[in-house]
Amino acid sequence: MNEALKRLSGEGVSIWLDDISRDRLRTGNLEALVKDKNVVGVTSNPTIFAKALSKGDAYDDQVRDLAVRGVDVEEAVRAITTYDIRWGCDVLRPVYDRTDGLDGRVSIEVDPRLAHEAERTTAEARALWWMVDRPNLFIKIPATQKGLPSIAQAIAEGISVNVTLIFSLERYGKVIDAYFEGLEQARENGLDLSKISSVASFFVSRVDTEIDKRLDKIGSDEAKALRSKAGLANARLAYKLYEEKFASDRWKALKDAGARPQRPLWASTGVKDPDLSPTLYVDGLVAPGTVNTMPEATLDAEAEQGDPSGDTVRPNYADAQAHMDALKKAGVDYDDVVKVLEEEGVQKFEASWTELIASVQGELEKKGQGAVA
């Protein structure tokens, strides 16, 4: 096993791969990453699936069968994506068993077009949970204001949730509260709380991208000196909030009833600025009980040049707060930043979902014509 990745895992960081594809599954690549690079989980999103469908012939046979059956495009997309997720869950099942359900998780996202519709999001979460039918599944629900009730309801029904698209500290606090609320209802419903799991995906690099753009517009030397540090500072303060929330009496009562903590997950950890170290959002966010989901390029960079050397989060709380204060003083509106990022995040996933539907529709039509011929 790679030494840097082994050290990272030893610091309490679970290494997850932010990618899945039929080709990766059928070639045994995912199994190899589990063995050689200590990958213990997988996340997916609409962009990842749209990219996977656009390459190679791995999906041809299934698409042909769906076309022959006359399946509509929405059902076809679900059949295709849940097939990959189910397979991924089976590959990761030994990890799930070995870690007593902590890791070995694979995530699938609800239709992002439902991000602001609580009832429909909950209904889709139920449907995906039923379709994949694996205990090591996570259903990804976005942390929009309308998504919060869906998160609580899914947890209350025993559905494990990966809460995604978290950018602000204020919203993260509400996500944790929704988790607590769901667990409390699950306890009332007589469910085994130890079987329910959750992670909260706090996005990192996109924060720097948006704030750096604003700092460049301000243009002063003081503003430029603040570039590319907000992503880490924001995430570190999120971990501080996590520690505070999970030290509360409310959590202690749930823990005593068998509940598992909702782990912070660092998402969007591939650097967007080529001038930055490719391992910035990995080595800079080492803390116990966390998950870092990485694109393969970031995973490879960490394996080759990573230097995870102890906790890089908790010793930096004061510096993180000082940096956020300096940004405010420089004229960066944090509340507007996170609002823009959430709106853009939903829009990007909606665009990828639309692209995925169009791609599948085209393939269904092509394969259907071929079948008739």
Salt bridges, closest charged atoms under 4 A:
ASP19 OD2 - ARG24 NH2 2.68
ASP23 OD1 - ARG26 NE 3.47
ASP57 OD1 - ARG26 NH2 3.01
ASP60 OD1 - LYS367 NZ 3.65
ASP61 OD1 - ARG64 NH1 3.13
GLU74 OE1 - ARG113 NH2 3.04
ASP84 OD1 - ARG22 NE 2.31
ASP90 OD1 - ARG134 NE 2.72
ASP97 OD1 - ARG93 NE 2.93
ASP103 OD1 - ARG263 NH2 2.90
GLU109 OE1 - LYS140 NZ 3.82
ASP111 OD2 - ARG113 NH2 2.59
GLU117 OE1 - ARG120 NH1 3.20
GLU124 OE2 - ARG78 NH2 2.03
GLU157 OE2 - ARG126 NH2 2.77
GLU170 OE2 - LYS174 NZ 2.93
ASP177 OD1 - LYS245 NZ 2.78
ASP177 OD1 - ARG250 NH1 3.95
GLU184 OE2 - ARG250 NE 2.72
GLU210 OE1 - LYS213 NZ 3.18
GLU210 OE2 - ARG214 NE 2.89
ASP212 OD2 - ARG227 NH2 3.87
ASP216 OD1 - ARG227 NE 2.84
GLU243 OE2 - ARG314 NH1 3.43
GLU244 OE2 - LYS240 NZ 2.88
ASP256 OD2 - LYS252 NZ 3.20
ASP273 OD2 - ARG227 NH1 3.94
GLU296 OE1 - ARG24 NH2 2.96
ASP300 OD1 - LYS37 NZ 2.50
ASP307 OD1 - ARG7 NH2 2.78
ASP311 OD2 - ARG314 NE 2.56
ASP336 OD2 - ARG214 NH2 2.82
GLU342 OE1 - ARG171 NH1 2.80
GLU343 OE2 - LYS339 NZ 2.98
GLU363 OE2 - LYS366 NZ 3.20
GLU363 OE1 - LYS367 NZ 2.65
